[in-house]
């Protein structure tokens, strides 16, 4: 069984399309729609379950109609409306030659400061402005930390840890 730390949310299902069991997926980024995969994970009762792709048809650069094996009519497809769509982190890993960082990759990572203190988990990436921010939550507290390579001192992908050297006053206690 795959754990939540091994997958990355790349989109969300929307509505069924037609009568053959197709469902529309809206991807967070066009790059996620372009990734070659045989299956996506959908979260069913809190557990990531692989759904194998029978057909994949682009609608726009960030939406596609997908026909999953075993989902053969609009009633079956309707059961999966508004489900988060995940890919394996290994597959979603940005290529080494990519110059621009894919900050979404760090969603789910735990942020620790230079002293080893856990600040919380990156629950989402806010890229609505020119300054991309990690939204980090811990025990009801929310921190907005600039997503910049200048602050990152170490990345432990195996344990999903992101060590950051943050300027004084950025995180108020």
C-alpha positions in Angstrom: 0.0 0.0 0.0 1.3 3.5 -0.9 1.5 6.1 1.8 0.3 9.7 1.6 4.0 10.9 1.7 4.7 9.0 -1.5 2.1 10.8 -3.6 1.5 14.4 -4.7 -1.9 16.0 -5.5 -1.9 17.1 -9.1 -5.5 17.9 -9.6 -9.2 17.1 -8.8 -11.9 15.3 -10.6 -14.8 17.4 -11.7 -18.0 16.2 -13.5 -18.7 13.0 -15.5 -18.5 13.5 -19.3 -20.9 11.6 -21.5 -22.4 8.2 -20.9 -19.3 5.9 -21.2 -17.9 6.7 -17.7 -15.4 9.4 -18.6 -14.7 12.0 -15.9 -13.2 15.5 -16.3 -9.9 16.1 -14.3 -8.7 19.6 -13.7 -4.9 19.6 -13.1 -3.1 22.2 -11.0 -0.6 22.8 -13.7 -0.4 21.9 -17.4 2.9 20.0 -16.7 0.9 17.5 -14.6 -1.5 16.8 -17.5 1.4 16.1 -19.8 3.0 13.5 -17.5 3.0 10.0 -18.9 1.3 7.6 -16.5 -0.7 4.4 -16.6 -2.7 5.3 -13.5 -3.7 8.1 -11.1 -4.5 7.7 -7.4 -7.9 8.8 -6.2 -8.6 9.1 -2.5 -11.3 6.7 -1.4 -12.2 6.8 2.3 -8.9 8.4 3.1 -6.9 5.7 1.2 -5.1 6.4 -2.1 -6.4 3.9 -4.7 -4.9 3.4 -8.1 -7.2 3.9 -11.1 -5.8 2.6 -14.4 -6.4 4.8 -17.4 -8.2 3.4 -20.4 -8.5 6.6 -22.4 -7.1 10.2 -22.0 -8.3 13.1 -24.0 -7.2 16.7 -23.5 -9.9 19.3 -23.2 -7.6 22.3 -22.4 -4.0 22.6 -21.2 -5.1 21.9 -17.6 -8.2 19.7 -18.1 -8.7 16.3 -19.6 -11.4 13.7 -20.0 -10.3 10.4 -18.5 -11.8 7.0 -18.8 -10.7 4.7 -16.0 -10.9 0.9 -16.2 -14.0 -0.5 -14.5 -15.8 2.9 -14.6 -18.2 2.2 -17.5 -21.1 4.6 -17.1 -22.0 8.1 -15.9 -23.4 6.7 -12.6 -20.1 5.0 -11.8 -18.2 8.1 -12.8 -20.4 10.3 -10.6 -19.1 8.5 -7.5 -15.7 10.0 -8.0 -16.7 13.7 -8.6 -14.6 16.2 -6.6 -12.0 13.6 -5.6 -8.4 14.7 -5.3 -6.2 13.2 -8.0 -2.6 12.1 -7.1 0.5 10.9 -8.9 3.5 9.2 -7.4 6.0 11.7 -6.1 8.7 9.8 -8.0 6.9 10.4 -11.3 6.0 14.0 -10.5 9.6 14.8 -9.5 10.8 17.7 -11.6 13.6 16.9 -14.1 17.1 17.8 -13.0 17.6 20.1 -16.0 14.5 22.1 -15.1 15.5 25.6 -14.2 12.4 26.8 -12.5 11.5 25.2 -9.2 8.2 23.3 -8.9 7.3 24.3 -5.4 4.1 22.1 -5.4 6.5 19.1 -5.1 7.1 20.1 -1.5 3.5 19.9 -0.4 3.3 17.5 2.5 7.0 18.1 3.5 7.7 19.0 7.1 9.6 22.2 7.5 12.3 22.4 10.2 14.5 25.4 11.1 18.3 25.4 11.3 18.1 24.4 15.0 16.0 21.3 14.1 12.7 22.7 15.5 9.7 21.5 13.6 7.7 24.5 12.2 4.9 22.4 10.6 3.8 20.8 7.4 3.5 22.5 4.0 -0.2 22.1 3.3 -0.3 24.2 0.1 1.7 26.5 -2.1 0.3 30.0 -2.7 1.4 31.1 -6.1 -1.3 33.7 -6.6 1.3 36.5 -6.4 4.8 37.0 -7.8 6.2 35.9 -4.4 5.4 32.2 -4.0 4.7 31.2 -0.4 4.6 27.9 1.5 1.5 27.7 3.6 2.8 25.9 6.7 0.4 24.7 9.5 1.2 23.3 12.9 -1.1 23.1 15.9 -3.6 25.6 14.7 -0.9 28.1 13.7 -0.3 29.1 10.1 3.0 30.5 8.7 3.5 32.0 5.3 7.1 31.3 4.3 8.6 32.5 1.1 9.4 29.6 -1.2 12.9 30.5 -2.3 16.1 28.5 -2.7 17.9 31.1 -0.7 16.2 29.9 2.5 16.5 26.1 1.8 19.5 24.5 3.4 18.7 20.8 3.0 16.1 18.5 1.4 15.5 15.0 2.7 13.2 13.5 0.2 13.1 10.1 1.9 11.7 11.5 5.1 9.9 14.5 3.4 11.8 17.1 5.4 12.7 20.6 4.2 15.4 22.3 6.4 15.2 26.1 6.0 17.4 28.9 7.3 14.8 31.7 8.0 15.6 35.3 8.8 15.0 36.5 12.4 11.4 37.7 12.8 9.9 35.8 9.9 8.4 33.3 12.2 7.0 35.0 15.3 6.5 32.8 18.3 
